[in-house]
Amino acid sequence: MAKIVCVLYDDPVTGYPTSYARDSIPVIDGYPGGQTAPSPKAIDFTPGALLGSVSGELGLRTFLESQGHTLVVLSDKDAALESPSMR
């Protein structure tokens, strides 16, 4: 299977916010012009949580590993290029 490497923001130094601007996933029934919106079968993250940092892993780890892939998440793109395991 594939090895997926993501270089994401470091986790917040002062910690994560105690509240978020949105605490749920918005419901989109359809798009203008009649195109239907995708409907996820399930979500495996907390709605409103920050997913774009190292510990958030874009919310992809569980899904990718269930499909047999390996997810590597780093915060330093240069370290990814220098690491033998990334080659």
C-alpha positions as CSV (number, residue, x, y, z in Angstrom):
1,M,0.0,0.0,0.0
2,A,1.0,3.7,0.1
3,K,3.0,5.8,2.5
4,I,1.4,9.2,2.8
5,V,3.5,12.0,4.2
6,C,1.9,15.2,5.4
7,V,3.7,18.3,6.6
8,L,1.4,20.2,8.9
9,Y,1.5,23.1,11.4
10,D,3.0,22.4,14.8
11,D,0.5,22.0,17.6
12,P,-0.4,25.3,19.3
13,V,2.3,26.1,21.9
14,T,-0.2,27.6,24.3
15,G,-2.6,24.7,23.9
16,Y,-5.8,24.3,22.0
17,P,-8.7,26.7,22.3
18,T,-11.3,25.9,24.9
19,S,-14.1,26.8,22.4
20,Y,-14.3,26.8,18.7
21,A,-16.1,29.0,16.2
22,R,-18.2,26.0,15.0
23,D,-19.0,23.0,17.2
24,S,-20.8,20.9,14.5
25,I,-20.6,19.9,10.9
26,P,-22.8,22.1,8.7
27,V,-25.6,20.3,6.8
28,I,-25.5,20.9,3.1
29,D,-28.4,19.4,1.2
30,G,-27.2,20.4,-2.2
31,Y,-25.4,22.9,-4.3
32,P,-26.9,25.6,-6.6
33,G,-27.7,24.0,-9.9
34,G,-29.0,20.8,-8.4
35,Q,-25.8,18.9,-7.8
36,T,-26.1,16.8,-4.7
37,A,-23.6,17.1,-1.8
38,P,-21.6,14.1,-0.6
39,S,-22.8,12.3,2.6
40,P,-20.1,10.8,4.8
41,K,-21.0,7.4,6.2
42,A,-19.3,8.3,9.5
43,I,-16.9,10.8,11.1
44,D,-14.0,9.8,13.3
45,F,-13.1,13.2,14.7
46,T,-14.7,15.7,17.0
47,P,-16.6,18.3,15.1
48,G,-15.0,21.7,15.6
49,A,-11.6,20.3,16.5
50,L,-8.4,21.6,14.8
51,L,-7.4,19.0,12.3
52,G,-4.7,20.9,10.4
53,S,-2.0,20.5,13.0
54,V,0.4,17.6,13.7
55,S,-1.8,15.9,16.3
56,G,-5.0,16.5,14.3
57,E,-3.5,14.6,11.3
58,L,-6.2,16.1,9.1
59,G,-8.5,13.5,10.6
60,L,-7.2,10.9,8.2
61,R,-5.2,8.4,10.2
62,T,-8.0,6.0,11.2
63,F,-9.4,5.9,7.6
64,L,-6.0,5.5,5.9
65,E,-4.7,2.8,8.2
66,S,-8.0,0.9,7.9
67,Q,-7.3,0.8,4.1
68,G,-3.7,-0.5,4.7
69,H,-1.9,2.7,4.1
70,T,0.8,4.3,6.4
71,L,0.4,8.0,7.4
72,V,3.5,9.9,8.5
73,V,2.8,13.4,9.9
74,L,5.6,15.9,10.4
75,S,5.9,19.6,11.1
76,D,9.2,20.2,9.4
77,K,9.4,19.6,5.6
78,D,13.2,19.6,5.7
79,A,13.3,16.8,8.2
80,A,11.0,14.8,5.9
81,L,13.5,15.2,3.0
82,E,16.5,14.2,5.2
83,S,14.9,11.2,6.9
84,P,15.9,7.8,5.4
85,S,12.4,6.4,6.2
86,M,10.8,8.9,3.8
87,R,12.8,7.8,0.8
